[in-house]
Amino acid sequence: MKLQIVPNAGRILLHSFSMHLTYWGLLVLLAATIAGLVFGRHLMDPKVLLFFSLIMLALTPIGRVVGQGLGDGAARPRLWRSIGLSGIVVAALLFVLSAVAARADEPMQLAMSIPPTQEAPVAGEGITWEATEPIAVPLVARWEGLRTTAYLDRIASPPVWTICYGETDGVVPGEVRTEAECAEGLARGLERYWRGWMEAVTEETAMTRLPPTRSAAFGSFTWNVGQGAARRSTATARLNRGDIVGACESMTWFNQSGGIRIRGLENRRSDEREFCLRGLG
């Protein structure tokens, strides 16, 4: 088979609607890539870019099977109309995909509700897991979401096999658990993570600076970033120094994966910060 350039290749590249769609698509993907590499920020949700790319690829056969008026002598007057219309199509596609992704990113709610109380630790007793659990478990669950089949979490760096409400310890590909097993695993695992973080907390902090909602916020933070990172964090150090506002604010620094800010992590850190600050004047 001999490959050769079609006679009207120049007109196709310059005037065809399908090529204008392609150019707009490439411009969007290039801008998103440059923003991620140079500025460390996502212009849009990575899932949006993925589905946008797939849809744009699916539209490319249009140029091969649909006539676009390039042989009727009227292509040149329609140039700017075609460019504008294809730009509108691309913008509308991005808008719809972004709206769908935003709905999908809304945190899942458990049947249990988060108690609104904000009581300080009782003098002489300090914070306990029993006081923290009713707030921490639904807080973590609604941000992690429930997945009963193991999946590869590619946002993590490096990617890690995950199941249920963000459990990673000992998870293998193809593993399946029931909802009851996931709920039990979350409560058990979160307590273990919380107690591991508490080892870095001073006695004064445990006795006077950790009402249940703040304790739950740090529990959620630790479950997400890991015990080691949470214990070594500026947030924990500031908390132990009595800088409550600074500690809560420091948790929001953990909003990146692979050096790129992730909107879902930013939203989660903001929610944890709000729980952490509850009760302060």
Backbone bond lengths (Angstrom), bond angles and torsions (degrees), N, CA, C in turn:
res aa  C-N    CA-C-N  psi(-1)  N-CA   C-N-CA  omega(-1)  CA-C   N-CA-C  phi
1 M - - - 1.459 - - 1.522 108.89 -
2 K 1.311 115.68 126.72 1.456 121.32 -178.96 1.530 109.49 -96.59
3 L 1.325 115.43 124.75 1.452 120.50 178.57 1.521 109.61 -92.06
4 Q 1.322 117.22 135.23 1.447 120.54 176.91 1.522 109.85 -149.16
5 I 1.313 115.79 154.81 1.460 121.45 -179.19 1.525 109.60 -74.44
6 V 1.331 116.73 134.83 1.461 120.97 -179.71 1.527 108.70 -66.64
7 P 1.340 118.02 152.16 1.473 121.42 -174.90 1.528 114.07 -58.88
8 N 1.326 118.36 -36.97 1.466 121.19 -176.72 1.526 112.30 -102.41
9 A 1.337 117.01 34.57 1.472 120.85 -176.58 1.530 111.91 -58.99
10 G 1.328 116.64 -40.21 1.459 119.57 -179.04 1.512 112.29 -61.53
11 R 1.332 116.29 -43.48 1.464 120.04 179.60 1.517 111.13 -66.66
12 I 1.318 116.55 -36.77 1.465 119.97 178.78 1.530 110.28 -63.60
13 L 1.326 116.09 -47.34 1.463 120.21 -178.53 1.520 112.04 -64.00
14 L 1.336 116.87 -33.25 1.461 120.03 -174.59 1.523 112.99 -92.03
15 H 1.328 118.50 -35.14 1.459 120.57 -167.84 1.524 115.13 -113.43
16 S 1.330 119.84 -17.27 1.463 118.72 -172.19 1.528 112.23 -75.11
17 F 1.320 114.54 141.18 1.461 121.49 -179.31 1.525 111.16 -62.03
18 S 1.328 117.43 -40.87 1.466 120.58 -178.66 1.525 111.32 -63.10
19 M 1.353 116.86 -36.95 1.464 119.17 177.78 1.525 111.01 -70.37
20 H 1.317 117.40 -35.00 1.467 119.68 176.65 1.528 110.68 -63.49
21 L 1.336 116.20 -39.70 1.463 119.56 174.40 1.528 110.70 -59.06
22 T 1.321 114.77 -44.23 1.468 119.92 -179.63 1.524 111.33 -62.04
23 Y 1.328 116.79 -43.04 1.465 120.20 -179.52 1.533 111.24 -63.04
24 W 1.329 116.06 -44.44 1.466 119.04 178.05 1.523 110.92 -61.60
25 G 1.326 116.29 -42.28 1.458 120.26 179.64 1.512 112.47 -61.79
26 L 1.328 115.94 -44.51 1.464 120.18 178.13 1.525 110.97 -63.14
27 L 1.333 117.34 -37.68 1.459 121.28 179.44 1.536 110.79 -63.71
28 V 1.323 116.04 -42.41 1.472 120.10 178.68 1.523 110.87 -63.37
29 L 1.325 117.00 -48.02 1.461 120.93 -178.64 1.527 111.32 -65.14
30 L 1.322 117.17 -38.83 1.466 120.73 179.17 1.530 110.51 -65.79
31 A 1.341 116.90 -43.26 1.460 120.12 179.41 1.529 110.78 -63.24
32 A 1.329 116.88 -40.96 1.461 120.41 179.40 1.522 111.19 -65.47
33 T 1.323 116.38 -39.61 1.465 120.19 179.97 1.523 111.10 -66.67
34 I 1.322 116.86 -44.61 1.463 120.45 179.35 1.524 110.93 -63.30
35 A 1.332 117.07 -41.52 1.462 120.30 179.28 1.526 111.36 -61.90
36 G 1.349 116.19 -39.51 1.454 119.29 179.79 1.516 112.87 -69.46
37 L 1.335 116.73 -42.09 1.462 120.61 -176.29 1.525 113.07 -76.97
38 V 1.327 116.97 -38.31 1.463 120.74 -173.93 1.526 112.42 -90.38
39 F 1.339 116.05 -44.00 1.460 119.70 -173.40 1.526 113.26 -104.29
40 G 1.350 117.57 -7.93 1.457 120.23 178.32 1.516 113.95 68.96
41 R 1.330 117.81 27.39 1.458 121.28 -179.56 1.521 109.88 -132.69
42 H 1.347 114.92 148.55 1.454 120.35 173.30 1.521 109.34 -85.78
43 L 1.326 117.88 128.73 1.463 119.77 171.08 1.517 110.59 -70.28
44 M 1.312 115.75 -27.37 1.458 120.15 179.29 1.523 108.80 -157.02
45 D 1.305 115.39 170.07 1.455 121.67 -179.54 1.534 109.77 -58.09
46 P 1.348 118.16 132.55 1.477 119.70 178.57 1.527 113.14 -56.18
47 K 1.340 117.23 -33.22 1.469 119.35 178.34 1.524 110.84 -64.88
48 V 1.321 116.49 -35.12 1.464 120.28 177.56 1.519 110.16 -63.06
49 L 1.334 116.30 -44.64 1.469 119.80 179.09 1.523 111.67 -63.24
50 L 1.330 116.63 -38.50 1.463 120.12 179.32 1.524 110.93 -61.20
51 F 1.341 116.58 -53.22 1.464 119.70 -177.70 1.525 111.30 -69.06
52 F 1.321 117.31 -32.37 1.457 120.66 175.96 1.530 109.69 -61.57
53 S 1.325 116.74 -44.79 1.460 120.83 179.61 1.527 111.14 -62.71
54 L 1.331 116.33 -42.69 1.469 119.80 -179.88 1.526 111.50 -64.01
55 I 1.332 116.07 -41.64 1.465 119.30 179.76 1.517 110.87 -66.80
56 M 1.336 116.57 -40.88 1.463 119.41 178.95 1.527 111.00 -63.23
57 L 1.327 116.27 -38.56 1.464 119.15 176.79 1.529 110.91 -65.13
58 A 1.326 115.98 -37.33 1.463 119.51 179.91 1.527 112.04 -68.38
59 L 1.330 116.89 -24.77 1.466 120.49 -179.27 1.530 113.11 -82.52
60 T 1.325 117.41 -15.43 1.470 119.59 -175.40 1.535 114.21 -60.96
61 P 1.345 120.00 -31.48 1.476 118.02 178.53 1.514 113.84 -62.53
62 I 1.346 117.75 -13.87 1.463 119.78 179.06 1.523 110.67 -55.41
63 G 1.338 114.52 -41.79 1.463 118.72 -178.38 1.513 113.78 -64.53
64 R 1.329 117.17 -17.36 1.470 120.49 -177.75 1.520 112.45 -96.75
65 V 1.340 117.51 -25.64 1.471 118.67 -171.88 1.519 113.84 -118.92
66 V 1.331 118.84 -12.40 1.467 120.85 -177.67 1.520 109.43 -113.81
67 G 1.316 116.02 127.14 1.449 119.91 176.63 1.518 111.23 -68.20
68 Q 1.334 116.75 139.98 1.464 120.97 -175.56 1.522 112.50 -124.39
69 G 1.313 116.13 21.97 1.457 120.52 173.49 1.512 115.61 71.36
70 L 1.329 117.28 24.12 1.461 119.00 -177.21 1.527 112.43 -79.57
71 G 1.334 117.06 -9.64 1.459 118.54 -178.30 1.511 114.14 -108.94
72 D 1.372 116.71 7.29 1.459 118.32 -176.39 1.514 113.43 -102.24
73 G 1.359 117.23 8.16 1.451 120.56 176.90 1.508 115.33 79.18
74 A 1.322 117.35 0.98 1.463 120.55 -176.97 1.518 112.67 -108.96
75 A 1.348 117.60 9.51 1.462 120.26 -174.68 1.522 112.07 -65.06
76 R 1.351 116.32 -41.78 1.457 118.94 -174.59 1.535 111.94 -63.06
77 P 1.329 121.33 -45.54 1.460 120.43 178.27 1.532 112.81 -62.41
78 R 1.319 116.94 -25.21 1.465 119.86 -177.92 1.528 112.40 -89.18
79 L 1.319 118.46 2.47 1.462 121.03 -173.17 1.520 111.83 -56.67
80 W 1.328 117.00 -56.58 1.464 119.24 -175.01 1.527 112.04 -69.37
81 R 1.307 116.69 -31.59 1.460 118.95 175.86 1.527 110.61 -64.31
82 S 1.322 115.97 -39.98 1.462 120.31 178.59 1.520 111.44 -66.95
83 I 1.334 116.28 -42.18 1.466 119.78 178.31 1.530 110.58 -62.10
84 G 1.336 115.79 -45.12 1.467 119.58 -179.68 1.511 112.39 -64.95
85 L 1.329 116.79 -44.46 1.461 120.54 -178.56 1.524 111.18 -64.99
86 S 1.328 116.98 -42.48 1.463 119.47 179.49 1.527 110.47 -65.49
87 G 1.335 117.61 -35.98 1.463 120.63 176.08 1.506 111.75 -63.50
88 I 1.333 116.61 -40.25 1.472 120.98 177.96 1.519 110.48 -64.18
89 V 1.331 116.65 -41.54 1.475 120.73 178.60 1.525 110.49 -60.29
90 V 1.337 116.67 -46.56 1.462 120.68 -179.77 1.534 110.64 -63.47
91 A 1.342 117.37 -44.45 1.457 120.93 -179.98 1.530 111.12 -62.73
92 A 1.338 116.95 -41.90 1.465 120.59 178.95 1.525 110.65 -64.53
93 L 1.331 116.40 -40.28 1.462 120.30 178.73 1.522 110.91 -62.22
94 L 1.336 117.01 -44.56 1.462 120.71 178.67 1.526 111.17 -63.88
95 F 1.322 116.98 -39.29 1.459 121.11 179.99 1.527 110.68 -62.93
96 V 1.335 116.45 -46.92 1.469 120.27 -179.28 1.526 111.03 -63.79
97 L 1.337 117.10 -45.57 1.460 120.23 -179.90 1.525 111.09 -63.93
98 S 1.333 118.17 -39.06 1.465 121.36 178.93 1.515 110.89 -65.42
99 A 1.335 116.59 -40.08 1.462 120.20 178.79 1.523 111.15 -64.26
100 V 1.336 116.00 -42.40 1.469 119.92 178.51 1.525 110.63 -64.45
101 A 1.348 117.55 -42.45 1.462 121.14 179.88 1.514 111.41 -65.11
102 A 1.344 116.99 -37.57 1.462 120.38 179.45 1.515 110.99 -63.88
103 R 1.338 115.98 -40.10 1.467 119.11 177.12 1.522 110.75 -65.57
104 A 1.324 116.88 -38.85 1.462 120.51 -178.70 1.516 111.94 -69.00
105 D 1.348 117.20 -26.61 1.459 120.73 -177.98 1.517 113.44 -83.65
106 E 1.330 117.68 -7.04 1.454 118.88 178.90 1.518 108.73 -61.73
107 P 1.323 118.13 133.35 1.456 120.80 -176.45 1.516 112.02 -60.74
108 M 1.344 115.98 137.96 1.448 121.41 177.53 1.517 109.79 -72.67
109 Q 1.324 116.34 138.87 1.451 121.56 -178.69 1.528 109.47 -99.93
110 L 1.317 116.67 136.66 1.452 121.68 172.33 1.519 108.93 -83.97
111 A 1.334 116.42 162.07 1.452 120.00 176.33 1.520 110.50 -62.60
112 M 1.341 116.29 -34.78 1.457 120.12 177.34 1.515 109.79 -72.42
113 S 1.302 116.97 148.64 1.455 121.45 179.06 1.513 109.70 -105.38
114 I 1.328 115.80 157.20 1.457 120.35 178.61 1.518 108.43 -84.52
115 P 1.306 119.30 120.33 1.455 121.22 -179.58 1.524 110.72 -57.82
116 P 1.355 117.75 135.17 1.456 120.65 -176.98 1.515 113.74 -82.52
117 T 1.331 117.61 -2.12 1.448 120.00 -174.33 1.516 111.49 -69.15
118 Q 1.309 116.29 150.82 1.461 122.63 178.19 1.527 106.74 -138.84
119 E 1.287 115.37 78.89 1.455 120.02 -178.44 1.522 109.91 -101.50
120 A 1.312 116.01 137.92 1.465 120.78 177.63 1.516 109.42 -71.83
121 P 1.332 117.65 154.19 1.461 120.27 176.66 1.524 110.60 -56.85
122 V 1.319 115.20 142.42 1.455 119.67 178.18 1.523 109.25 -70.24
123 A 1.306 116.15 133.53 1.463 120.29 -178.33 1.516 110.60 -54.64
124 G 1.328 115.24 130.09 1.457 120.37 178.23 1.501 114.46 89.05
125 E 1.338 117.91 -9.17 1.458 120.49 -177.31 1.528 111.56 -111.47
126 G 1.339 117.04 -44.78 1.454 119.87 -178.56 1.521 111.79 78.70
127 I 1.324 115.52 177.15 1.455 121.15 -177.23 1.526 110.77 -74.84
128 T 1.319 116.27 146.68 1.467 122.10 178.04 1.522 109.74 -129.23
129 W 1.338 116.31 160.60 1.455 120.05 176.17 1.523 110.51 -66.59
130 E 1.319 117.58 -32.58 1.456 120.94 -179.88 1.539 110.89 -61.69
131 A 1.327 116.77 -34.69 1.465 120.04 177.70 1.519 111.54 -80.18
132 T 1.310 116.93 -26.93 1.468 121.78 -176.23 1.523 112.11 -83.66
133 E 1.315 116.69 -38.79 1.467 121.69 -171.12 1.524 114.78 -54.17
134 P 1.356 120.50 -47.00 1.466 119.29 -176.78 1.524 113.81 -61.30
135 I 1.326 117.45 -20.61 1.464 121.13 178.24 1.523 110.82 -97.43
136 A 1.316 116.62 -41.97 1.466 120.84 -173.76 1.524 112.60 -69.04
137 V 1.332 117.64 -42.26 1.468 120.20 -175.39 1.530 111.69 -61.66
138 P 1.347 120.27 -53.28 1.473 118.03 178.17 1.519 113.61 -66.72
139 L 1.333 117.65 -29.37 1.461 120.27 177.64 1.526 110.47 -62.96
140 V 1.320 116.35 -47.39 1.468 120.30 178.86 1.523 110.70 -66.80
141 A 1.326 116.25 -43.91 1.465 119.96 -174.70 1.515 112.64 -62.16
142 R 1.316 116.97 -38.57 1.461 117.88 -176.46 1.524 112.38 -72.62
143 W 1.331 117.60 -24.51 1.462 119.58 177.09 1.518 112.06 -88.11
144 E 1.319 117.32 -33.46 1.468 119.62 -179.79 1.523 111.19 -76.13
145 G 1.346 117.19 -38.38 1.449 119.98 -174.35 1.520 110.83 76.15
146 L 1.321 116.63 156.29 1.464 121.46 -175.80 1.521 110.85 -101.27
147 R 1.334 115.77 123.79 1.467 122.70 174.44 1.521 107.18 -130.52
148 T 1.328 117.69 109.91 1.460 121.02 -174.88 1.531 112.79 -83.26
149 T 1.315 117.73 -7.73 1.463 122.27 176.56 1.532 108.71 -115.02
150 A 1.305 116.88 135.92 1.467 120.89 -177.50 1.525 110.95 -59.53
151 Y 1.332 115.58 140.20 1.449 121.82 178.45 1.523 108.99 -140.27
152 L 1.313 115.76 157.91 1.463 120.68 -179.50 1.533 108.59 -90.01
153 D 1.314 116.19 111.38 1.461 121.78 179.20 1.524 108.56 -77.89
154 R 1.327 116.53 102.44 1.459 121.19 -176.22 1.518 112.67 -84.43
155 I 1.349 117.67 -11.11 1.460 119.59 174.99 1.515 110.28 -73.04
156 A 1.343 115.95 -31.32 1.463 119.66 177.93 1.524 109.53 -64.57
157 S 1.311 115.84 151.90 1.475 120.87 -179.79 1.532 109.23 -127.82
158 P 1.366 117.63 105.73 1.464 127.07 -0.15 1.528 111.48 -77.15
159 P 1.355 118.14 165.03 1.468 121.15 177.99 1.521 111.17 -56.02
160 V 1.338 116.30 146.07 1.459 120.65 -175.17 1.528 109.43 -141.62
161 W 1.331 116.41 143.50 1.455 120.63 177.69 1.522 108.96 -71.01
162 T 1.322 115.37 132.23 1.464 122.24 -170.71 1.521 109.30 -135.67
163 I 1.340 115.95 154.02 1.458 120.50 178.42 1.521 109.22 -151.56
164 C 1.320 115.53 163.09 1.475 123.34 176.30 1.522 110.98 58.82
165 Y 1.338 117.13 -124.97 1.463 122.02 -178.37 1.533 110.72 -99.13
166 G 1.313 115.90 52.84 1.453 119.61 176.71 1.514 115.20 86.60
167 E 1.335 118.34 16.73 1.464 120.32 178.01 1.528 109.94 -72.90
168 T 1.319 115.86 138.25 1.468 120.94 -179.63 1.524 113.21 -126.75
169 D 1.319 118.06 -19.01 1.468 121.02 -175.82 1.529 111.02 -67.41
170 G 1.329 116.33 117.21 1.457 121.04 174.62 1.515 115.32 72.02
171 V 1.325 119.20 13.04 1.459 122.07 -178.92 1.526 109.64 -78.36
172 V 1.338 116.46 135.94 1.465 121.36 -179.30 1.525 109.26 -122.14
173 P 1.333 118.09 153.72 1.473 121.23 178.49 1.527 111.33 -57.00
174 G 1.329 116.94 137.60 1.450 122.18 178.75 1.517 114.71 86.35
175 E 1.328 117.72 -3.28 1.469 120.79 -178.46 1.527 110.50 -68.86
176 V 1.324 116.23 140.76 1.463 122.98 179.76 1.527 109.08 -131.03
177 R 1.336 116.70 136.87 1.460 121.81 177.15 1.524 110.08 -131.73
178 T 1.321 116.59 158.07 1.455 120.81 176.26 1.533 109.36 -82.36
179 E 1.334 116.10 165.70 1.466 119.79 178.27 1.526 110.61 -62.80
180 A 1.330 116.64 -37.68 1.464 120.15 179.12 1.526 110.95 -64.08
181 E 1.334 116.03 -41.29 1.464 119.64 178.11 1.530 110.56 -65.08
182 C 1.321 116.88 -36.08 1.458 120.43 179.23 1.528 110.89 -67.07
183 A 1.330 116.45 -43.74 1.465 120.08 179.76 1.524 110.68 -63.22
184 E 1.322 116.33 -42.50 1.464 120.47 178.56 1.524 110.82 -65.78
185 G 1.329 116.19 -41.23 1.458 119.77 179.87 1.512 112.40 -65.33
186 L 1.339 116.88 -36.73 1.458 119.82 179.10 1.517 110.77 -65.42
187 A 1.322 116.99 -48.03 1.465 120.23 -179.05 1.525 111.02 -61.40
188 R 1.330 116.44 -43.51 1.460 120.40 -179.04 1.527 111.46 -68.80
189 G 1.335 116.31 -45.76 1.459 120.05 -178.28 1.514 112.82 -68.75
190 L 1.329 116.72 -39.30 1.461 119.88 -179.41 1.526 110.96 -66.19
191 E 1.325 116.32 -37.61 1.468 118.55 176.55 1.532 110.37 -62.38
192 R 1.322 116.33 -41.57 1.463 119.94 179.47 1.525 111.03 -63.01
193 Y 1.337 116.49 -42.91 1.465 119.96 178.73 1.527 111.13 -66.18
194 W 1.322 116.45 -41.99 1.455 120.51 -179.26 1.525 110.67 -63.11
195 R 1.320 116.98 -44.95 1.469 120.23 179.24 1.524 110.74 -65.34
196 G 1.335 117.21 -34.89 1.458 119.75 176.20 1.515 111.65 -64.09
197 W 1.338 116.06 -40.04 1.469 119.51 177.62 1.523 110.92 -68.16
198 M 1.323 117.37 -37.12 1.464 121.48 -178.12 1.526 112.34 -62.25
199 E 1.334 116.98 -20.31 1.466 119.73 177.29 1.529 111.75 -64.32
200 A 1.345 116.56 -22.11 1.467 120.62 179.32 1.529 112.01 -93.91
201 V 1.308 117.08 0.82 1.463 121.65 -176.69 1.524 109.82 -95.11
202 T 1.320 116.69 135.93 1.462 120.22 179.05 1.525 110.27 -72.77
203 E 1.317 115.23 161.71 1.469 119.76 179.59 1.524 111.06 -61.81
204 E 1.324 116.07 -39.51 1.469 118.94 179.57 1.524 111.23 -63.19
205 T 1.341 116.30 -40.80 1.462 119.93 177.93 1.516 110.92 -62.92
206 A 1.325 116.73 -46.65 1.466 120.76 -179.39 1.525 111.98 -62.30
207 M 1.329 116.78 -32.91 1.458 120.87 -175.39 1.526 112.70 -84.68
208 T 1.357 117.64 -30.36 1.463 118.25 -169.25 1.529 115.63 -131.13
209 R 1.341 118.77 -13.77 1.462 119.24 -171.41 1.522 114.22 -114.81
210 L 1.314 117.29 5.92 1.458 119.75 -175.09 1.525 112.37 -125.56
211 P 1.318 117.95 78.19 1.460 119.14 167.61 1.521 108.57 -64.93
212 P 1.324 119.14 163.26 1.468 121.22 -173.92 1.532 114.99 -54.48
213 T 1.330 117.58 -40.22 1.471 118.28 -177.77 1.524 111.94 -68.40
214 R 1.324 117.47 -37.69 1.477 120.00 177.53 1.521 109.92 -69.62
215 S 1.302 116.12 -39.44 1.460 120.56 176.63 1.525 110.47 -61.46
216 A 1.345 116.20 -41.69 1.466 120.58 179.01 1.519 111.00 -65.97
217 A 1.339 116.97 -38.39 1.461 120.37 178.90 1.525 110.76 -60.93
218 F 1.338 116.15 -44.09 1.460 119.06 178.91 1.524 111.23 -70.76
219 G 1.332 117.21 -30.11 1.454 119.60 175.22 1.518 111.62 -64.33
220 S 1.336 116.70 -44.00 1.462 121.35 177.11 1.526 110.75 -64.04
221 F 1.311 115.88 -42.71 1.468 122.40 178.16 1.530 110.21 -58.90
222 T 1.323 116.82 -45.77 1.467 121.40 -178.41 1.515 111.44 -67.04
223 W 1.332 117.11 -40.35 1.463 121.36 178.63 1.526 110.76 -59.79
224 N 1.312 116.81 -34.35 1.456 121.67 -175.71 1.522 112.97 -83.95
225 V 1.339 117.87 -42.59 1.474 120.03 -174.29 1.525 112.77 -97.65
226 G 1.332 117.24 -14.46 1.451 120.44 -179.32 1.526 112.03 102.29
227 Q 1.330 115.71 151.22 1.464 120.24 -176.65 1.527 111.99 -62.18
228 G 1.325 116.36 -45.38 1.461 118.99 -176.83 1.514 112.32 -61.62
229 A 1.340 116.53 -47.17 1.459 120.61 -179.37 1.519 110.94 -64.46
230 A 1.321 117.05 -39.65 1.464 120.20 -179.64 1.524 111.46 -67.01
231 R 1.340 116.94 -41.88 1.470 119.82 -179.39 1.527 111.22 -65.62
232 R 1.334 116.40 -35.95 1.464 120.44 -177.66 1.521 113.33 -86.66
233 S 1.314 117.30 -3.94 1.458 120.96 -170.80 1.523 113.06 -71.07
234 T 1.321 114.21 155.56 1.467 120.89 173.78 1.521 110.27 -61.75
235 A 1.330 116.71 -32.68 1.467 120.67 179.70 1.527 110.59 -58.66
236 T 1.331 117.16 -46.93 1.466 120.65 179.49 1.520 110.97 -67.58
237 A 1.334 117.39 -41.16 1.464 120.50 179.08 1.524 111.12 -61.60
238 R 1.314 117.19 -42.88 1.468 120.17 179.48 1.527 110.90 -67.00
239 L 1.328 115.87 -39.01 1.459 119.46 178.22 1.523 110.47 -59.52
240 N 1.323 116.37 -43.83 1.465 120.27 179.92 1.531 112.53 -67.11
241 R 1.331 116.55 -22.61 1.464 119.90 176.85 1.524 112.30 -86.84
242 G 1.322 116.44 -6.39 1.455 120.19 -179.50 1.508 114.31 92.32
243 D 1.348 117.24 5.70 1.458 121.43 178.69 1.527 108.41 -88.90
244 I 1.324 116.93 81.92 1.458 121.58 -173.52 1.527 111.08 -66.02
245 V 1.313 117.29 -48.92 1.462 120.99 -178.42 1.531 110.23 -61.01
246 G 1.325 116.65 -44.95 1.456 120.44 178.72 1.519 111.98 -63.29
247 A 1.323 116.97 -37.15 1.464 120.88 178.64 1.521 111.10 -64.54
248 C 1.325 116.12 -45.96 1.466 119.98 -179.55 1.520 111.16 -64.20
249 E 1.329 115.93 -38.82 1.456 120.32 179.79 1.531 110.90 -67.77
250 S 1.321 117.19 -36.28 1.465 121.20 -177.12 1.522 112.49 -64.75
251 M 1.325 117.52 -27.54 1.459 119.39 178.19 1.525 111.42 -62.09
252 T 1.331 116.91 -30.15 1.464 120.05 -177.11 1.521 112.59 -70.23
253 W 1.338 117.26 -11.35 1.466 119.79 178.62 1.528 111.52 -68.43
254 F 1.315 117.14 -23.20 1.468 121.27 -177.07 1.530 108.95 -86.30
255 N 1.321 116.62 71.77 1.460 120.88 -175.70 1.528 112.59 -127.55
256 Q 1.337 116.48 19.93 1.455 119.95 -176.16 1.528 111.40 -125.22
257 S 1.309 114.01 158.58 1.466 121.90 171.14 1.519 107.08 -140.49
258 G 1.313 116.37 123.24 1.455 120.10 -177.38 1.509 113.14 63.39
259 G 1.343 116.75 28.66 1.449 121.09 179.26 1.517 114.95 81.69
260 I 1.323 117.80 4.16 1.460 122.26 -178.88 1.524 109.74 -117.09
261 R 1.324 116.38 131.97 1.455 120.29 179.24 1.522 110.53 -67.79
262 I 1.340 115.58 136.13 1.452 122.21 -179.09 1.523 108.82 -113.75
263 R 1.322 116.52 126.27 1.453 119.91 -176.23 1.529 112.36 -59.28
264 G 1.336 116.61 -41.04 1.463 119.35 179.58 1.519 112.45 -60.97
265 L 1.353 116.45 -39.52 1.462 119.92 177.73 1.525 111.08 -68.85
266 E 1.321 116.84 -38.24 1.463 119.67 177.61 1.517 110.56 -61.49
267 N 1.337 117.47 -42.26 1.457 121.11 179.76 1.527 111.44 -66.43
268 R 1.328 116.09 -40.26 1.465 119.55 179.61 1.522 110.89 -65.69
269 R 1.327 117.02 -46.18 1.462 119.95 178.80 1.527 111.47 -60.74
270 S 1.315 116.82 -36.31 1.458 120.35 178.33 1.524 110.75 -65.10
271 D 1.333 116.52 -40.06 1.467 120.74 178.44 1.523 110.38 -66.40
272 E 1.324 117.43 -43.90 1.465 120.90 178.19 1.527 110.97 -62.75
273 R 1.306 116.27 -38.37 1.470 120.33 177.56 1.518 110.67 -61.62
274 E 1.345 116.23 -40.77 1.464 119.48 179.83 1.533 111.05 -63.63
275 F 1.317 117.34 -42.31 1.470 120.48 176.50 1.513 110.49 -64.87
276 C 1.322 116.41 -38.75 1.461 121.14 -177.82 1.527 111.41 -64.30
277 L 1.325 117.38 -34.97 1.460 121.32 -175.28 1.527 113.20 -88.09
278 R 1.321 117.84 -7.07 1.462 119.24 -177.39 1.530 111.58 -58.26
279 G 1.307 114.15 135.83 1.460 119.76 177.25 1.510 114.32 95.81
280 L 1.356 116.60 -12.50 1.463 118.99 178.81 1.522 109.66 -81.78
281 G 1.315 116.41 143.75 1.460 120.04 -179.66 1.516 111.86 -77.14
